[in-house]
Amino acid sequence: MIKQLNLKNFKCFENETINFSPLTLLAGLNGMGKSTIFQALLLLRQNYELGLLQDDKGLLLNGELVQIGNAKDLLYQYFESKEISIEIVSEDNAVASWTWKAESDAENLPLEKKSSVDNRIYDCSLFNQNFHYLNAERIGPRIYFETSNYNVINKNNIGLRGEYAANYLSEFQLTKIPIEQLKNQNSTDLTLLEQVNAWLSEIRPGTRIAVTSNLEMGLVGLSYQFISGKDISNKFRPTNVGFGLSYLLPVLVAILSSRPGTLLLFENPEAHLHPQGQVRIGMLMALAAAYGIQVVIETHSDHILNGARVAIKEGIIKPDQTSLLFFTGETVGDKYKHNILKPIIDQNGRIDNWPDGFFDEWEKQLKRIV
């Protein structure tokens, strides 16, 4: 797991330290730096996969996982030095740091000085196949989904937009989930498909999903049925069901297929879900974190937060396994400084400090109404 990330002159941060837990929630107004944390991690993975990171061949800013632009886009606005650095620390205290020079409009930054790397860092899930990243812009309802044996089987990859989630589910639907404790209480079968269906039913009661493959055309199809008592609906295409279930599917597949030590990066996992569903997802992610999966979430949902708080209250996850990071900022002199506040959750799910803007809009508007 990742324990710490240190950034210098990196986008909106002059010098910032981010501490991670098994479950880490990033919250705050838009444009305050939440996505910057993801981009730093994705840049490291992207350059590792290209062989640039470990061979000290500079930093490529644009690729499949993240597209930064050029050096000017990456460099801290109020820089005093053009050195940009990232340092990462793993749970076993392996430390690796890289420093690059932001030259003009370059898209590949040269090293400013030789990197300092404990090679154990490359055993971290950020750099191996125990990793899933889901972008906020995920694949919506489709009649058919593309397949890729290379990504699904060889790379254990469901796609950054969840584009291979249906393919992954088709390929491994009868495989038992690696962490039995993630079994939904209303199910008996431990197969991936059964658990996806069971957790889908937590979101929309009675939901069942079926997978069909057309190997000749390289396509996978999905259909939904809804069960209420003895009544079973017709099969519906995803395009006739709406966005919520399609956006949720890769989140469930990523969580339930993961083994201990996996790193999950989720942007807005609550997208298109109703509040009850968001709470359930928050609780499932807390459960996954309690059993060895590291989950880092960028979210605007107080329901996701409350799901995690309830999970703590009910003993599903310990308070010290959860971190809340609230991204905010203030004008200091003639500069705008970005800050990260760290509210603490106790064993009863209570939060010690509610900074202004930290999931308090409901209360603010309610006061205006009453």
N, C-alpha and C positions, 0 to 999 in steps of 0.2 A: 504493500500500500504506500501511497504518498503521504508523508507526514508534513512536509513544509515546502513552500515555493517562495523564492525571493526574487523580486524584480527590481531592476534599476534602469531608469530612463526608458521604460517600456510603456509606450502609449501614454495613458493618463497618469501613470505612477512614476514619481521621481525615485522613490526608494520605499518599497513596500514588502512586508512579510505576510504570507497567508498560511495559516495553520489549518490542516485538514483533519477530520475525524472519519470514522467509518461512514457516517451520514453527515454531509455538509450541505447546508442550504444557503444559496447566495440570493439575497433580496435587495431591493432598492429601486429608486426611480430609474427610468431609462437614461442611458448615457453616463452612468456613474462608475462603470468599470467591471461589471459582472462578466460580460462577454470577453473582456480582456484576459481574465483568468483562464477561461477556456482556450482562447487563442494562444496563450503562452504554452499551455500543455500540448495543444494540437500542433504547434510549430515544432516542438521537440519530437513528437511522434512522427510527423511528416518527414522531417529531415533524417530521422533515424531510419525510416523505411527506405529512403533514397540512398542511404549509406554515407550521407554527408556529415552527420553529427559525430559519429564515432571515428571518422577519418579526418576530422578537423578541416573540412573543406568549405567552411563558411555556412551561412544560413540562407536557404532559399525561402523567400517570403510567400510565394504563390504556388499552390499545388492542389491536390484533391481535397484535403481536409480543411484548409484555410487559405484565404486569399487576402493578404494584408495590403498589397500595393507595392510601394517602394520604401526606401529608407526614411524618407520624410514622414510617411504615414505611421511608421513604427516608433520614431524617436519622440521622446517626451518634449512637449511644446516649449517648456521653459528650460531647456537643457543648458547646463554649464559645461558638459563634456559630451562628446558624440559617441561615448562608449555605452553600448546597450548590453545588459547582462541578465542571464537567467541562472538561478541556482535551484536545484531540487534536492530534497532529502527524503530518503525512504524510511520505512518503519524500522528497519534494522540499522539506521543511521549511516547508510551509504550516501555520500555527498558527491554531487557533480555540478560543476559550474562552467559556463561558457561566457565569453565576452567578445562581442563583435563591434566593428566600427561602422557607423552610419555614414556612408560615403554618398554624397549627392543624391541622385535619384535611383540608386542601384536597387535591383530586385534580389541580388545575392550578396549578402554582407560578408566581407572577409573577417577572419578572426583578428582581433586586436592583440591578443596574446594567447599563448598555448592554453588549452582547456585543462582543467583540473578535475579528473573523473575517477571515482572509485567504480571499477567495472561491475561491481555488484548491482549498480543502479540499473543496468540493462536487464536484470532479472525482474525488475519492477513491472507491474502489469501495464504501465503506460507504454512499454516497448515490446510486449509480447501479444499473443493471440487472446489472452484473457482481458479483452478490452472491447467496449462498445461505446460509440458516440452517436447520439441522435440530435440532429439539428432541429431548431424550432420549425423550420419549413419542411415538414415531412410529406411523404406521399399520401395523397387523399384517396378517396374511393376510386377504384378502377375495376373494370370488368375482368381484366387479366393483368398479371404482374410478371415482370421479366424474371428470368432465371440466370444464375451464374454459379456453376459448380466450383469455379476457381475461388470466388469470394466466399461462398457458403461453406464448402467442404474444406478447401485448402487454407483459407484465412479465417474461418469462424466469424464471418462478417455479415451483418444484416443490412449494411449500407448506412451511410450517414443520414439519409432521409428515410430510412426504413424500407427502401425499395426492394430488398431481398428478404424481408421478414416472412412473406408468404412462402417463398422458396425454401427458406430455412425451416419453417414449420412443416412444410410438405416432406422435406428430407428427413427430419428428426422427430416427426410426430409421435412415433411409437417408442422413442428413447426415454428412459426414466430421467426425471429432473435430477441434477447433481446434488442438490441440497433438499433432503426430504422434509426438513422443517418448514419449507415454503409451501407445502401441500395445503391446499384450501380445505378448511374444516368440513365443507359440504361435499367432499369428493373422497373416493377410495383409491382410484387408479393414479399412479405416480407418473404416467406418461406425459410428455410435454403437451400434446394436444388436449388431453383431459384437464390438465391444470390450467392451460390457457382458457378453456371453456368455463372452468369453475370460477376463475377470477373474473372473466367477462360477465358472468352471472352476478358477481358482486356489484358490478357497475350498472348493468341492465338485467334485472332478474329474468331468468329463463333463457338467456342467450346461448345459442350453440353455433359453432362455426365448423364448416366442412371444407376440406381442401381437395381439389382435383388437379391433376397434372396432365399436360399435353407435351410429352417428351419430344415428339417430332417437331413441334413448333417452338419449343423452349419457353413455354408459358405455364403459369400456375393460376388457377382460378379459385376464388373463395365464394362461399355462399353462407348466409345467415338464416337460422330458424329461431323462432321464439316459442317457448313452451310455458303454458300456464295450466297447471293441473293436468287434465287428460287432453287438453287442446294443444295441438302442434300446428304451427303455421306452415304455410308454403315456404319454399326456399327463396330467399331474396338476394339479388346481387348487391354488392357493396354500394353501388351507385344509387340504390334505392333505400339505403339505410341511413345515410348521412355521414358526416365527417368524424364524429366522436369515436366510434368503434374502430374506424380505419386508422386514426391517429394513435389510438391506444394500443393497437395490436403489436407494433414493434417494441413498445415499452414493455409489455408483458413478455414477449418472446425473449427480449434481452435479459430481463431479470430472472425468469424461470429457467433459462438454459445455462445460466452462469454458474461457475464453480467457485468455491472460496478463493479469495485473492483477486477476483476479477475487478476491474475498474469500470464503472459506468458513468458516463457524462451525459446528462439529460438537459436539454434546453426546453423549458416550458412543457413538462410532461402533462400538465393539466389542460392543454389546448383542446377546446371543443367539448370538454367534459362538464357535466352538471356537478353541482357542489358535492353531492353524496359520493359520486364517483371519484372526485378529487381527494376526498378524505380517505377513501379506501386505498387509493394509490399511494397516498402518503404513508399509510400504515404498512402496506406491502413493502415499500422501499425501506422503511424502518426495520421490518422483519428481516429483509435481505441483508441489511447492514449489520444486524445483530449476529448473523451467522457467516460473516467473513467476506461479504461483497462490499466494496467501497463504492458508495453512491454519492455523486456530486451533482446537485440540482440547481439550475438557475430558474427561479420561479417568481411569479407575481401573485401566487395563490395563497390566501390566508387559510384555505381549506387544506392544502398540502401541509402547511405548517401545523394546523390543528390535528391532522392525522398523525403527524410525528409526535406531537405533544401527548395525544391520547395513548399512543404506543408506549411512551415513557411511563405515563401514569399507570398503565396496565402491566408494566413489567416486561414488555416485549423487547425493549432496548434500554440500555442504561443511559442516564444523562450525559456521562462523560464520553459516550460513543457518538454524541450528536453535537454539531457546531452550527451556530447561526452567525452568518456574516452579513451585516447590513451596510451597503455601499451608499455613501452620501458625500457631501462636499460643502465647501464654504469658501468665500472670497477672503483671502489674506493679503492685505496690501493691494498690489495690482495683479495678483495671481489667483487663479481658482484652484484650490487644493482638494484633491479627492481623498476621502477618509474611509476606513472600514471599522465599523463598530461591532462589538461582539456581545450581544445579549446572551445571558446564561439561562438555561432551563434547569429547574430543580427536579427532584424525583417525583413530584406531583404534577409535572407538566407546566408549572408556572414559570413565567419569564421575569427575571429580576428587574429589567429596565426596558421600557418601550420608548425608543427614540422617536422623535417626531417624523412621521412618514413611514414608520415600520408597521405595516398592516393595521393601520388605525383609521383608515378612511371610512369604514362602516360606522364607527363610533362618532366620527366628526360629522357625518351627514345626518346620523340619527339625532344628534343634538340640535341640528338646524330644523329638523322636522318637528320635534317635540318641544 
